[in-house]
Amino acid sequence: MLNNYEEVTRCLLCEDAPCTKACSKGDPARAIRAVRFDNQKYAWQWIADCSEDDLLQAEKACIHYDHPIRIRELFACQKVDKTTIKTDVPSLEITFCGIPCENPFFLASSAICTNYDMVSRAFEMGWAGVFYKTICKQDIHEVSPRFDAVKDNLSFYGFRNMEQLSENPYQVDFDILRRLKKDYPTKIVIASIMGQSEEEWSELAKMAEDAGCDAVELNFSCPQMKQTGMGSDVGQNPELVTFYTAYVKRNVTIPVIPKMTPNITNINSPAMGAYFGGADAISAINTIKSITMSPQSAVSDKWTVSGYSGRAVKPISLRFIYEMASNPLLSQIQFSGIGGIETWRDALDFIQLGCRNVQICTAVMQYGYRIIDDLILGLQTYMQERGIKHLDELVGERLPDFVTPMDLDRETMVLPRIDHTRCIGCGRCYISCMDGGHQAITFDIATRQSHINGSRCVGCHLCRLVCPVDAIGLGNRFSKKD
């Protein structure tokens, strides 16, 4: 039994994919990418006209280092129902700080947007806007190597970077922003800046406004900046956040967006500082201070603390977004969500917790700007399936579902349920329950089947999480008194 997601994560996602070049009637590479980025239901459209032989030729052309992607088996059970794609898809338009955006997907301030050509290519592909890499007046010299990853085969779980700010002269960067806004007037161009004094913050912000930027982001959160009064040193100090935010607000008319650091216990403190300084929105979060120690990441045999991003940080980022969005004093502030966003479902989580746009970096670094196709497809079809006409309807809709830990229902439980038609008899659930759970699963070696002992099971669902083939699902919720 083929695990489709596991199979597509093996795909190298090649440039100029040989599988597609060998297939005369379809685009298998695009179909695989749709499955990889959570649009399996709609992947058929790129192979709908392909014969068995077409897909066989695609498989033969696969250049995987191990064995070819099993394209025919991957799509063998997918029903071709052309009625699932409708023409009346909802618009993803939304306003952010009063600025009309064609969709909520922005490039995050980072290595993925450091020059005109990069950003223009992203705009052409469908990205709505950019938070350009942070501009400063300091002389920046980056290290080598500067990246490291915690990964499983081809996929990053976490990504560590030691980059600081833009290496371009600040005049060059503002000229790039001016050209971008002139050539792409409907796209949203936001300058991210970092100063070392109120005069520098003000000067850079005014240069951003003069360049035609739609807004300015104040980087109070870069974990790599060690100069006094820069980066996360500012973001951890609510008074400095208020001071610099207010100073910039007094000197420009475009929206001002402080960027929060996660390297703090209570994010509401600097967020309130931003609010009292007159911020129009808040970006959150920047990278998390971290250490990786692989020999290949050493810089002349030395290591340092630097920023961590990628899928691993998403739950942390969502927590910070929730804490700010649920703060009634911040109800007038809008939020731009950052941290671990790879698929449209990731973006949806941020939107449902109150974000009006999302910024993406690490996923682009790994997979390229092309992920915008599946971000848009997935979010549009989700809205279509729910009958939602405007993206605004999703903003913050899940906030009322959150309660304190003590307010959770503790009088009922849900037992896991094993589907023996899917179970492959590996016994992973038994091992985890015996050694890490409540010894509520038995394993019959002769039949290689696991069974749940309802009298011992507490409904923790560790077994469901370790099952490699999703053979364990949810039973019915019932009262513990029954």
Secondary structure, 3 states (H helix, E strand, C coil): CCCHHHHHHHCCCCCCCHHHHCCCCCCHHHHHHHHHCCCHHHHHHHCCCCCHHHHHHHHHHCCCCCCCCCHHHHHCCCCCCHHHCCCCCCCCCEEECCEEECCCEEECCCCCCCCHHHHHHHHHHCCCEEEEEEECCCCCCCCCCCEEEEEECCEEEEEEECCCCCCCCHHHHHHHHHHHHHHCCCCEEEEEECCCCHHHHHHHHHHHHHCCCCEEEEECCCCCCCCCCCCHHHHCCHHHHHHHHHHHHHHCCCCEEEECCCCCCCCHHHHHHHHHCCCCEEEECCCEEECCCCHHHCECCECCCEEEECHHHHHHHHHHHHHHHCCHHHCCCEEEEECCCCCHHHHHHHHHCCEEEEEECHHHHHHCHHHHHHHHHHHHHHHHHHCCCCHHHHCCCCHHHCCCHHHCCCCEEEEEEECCCCCCCCCHHHHHHHHHCCCCEEEECCCCEEEECCCCCCCCCHHHHHCCCCCEEEEEEEECCC
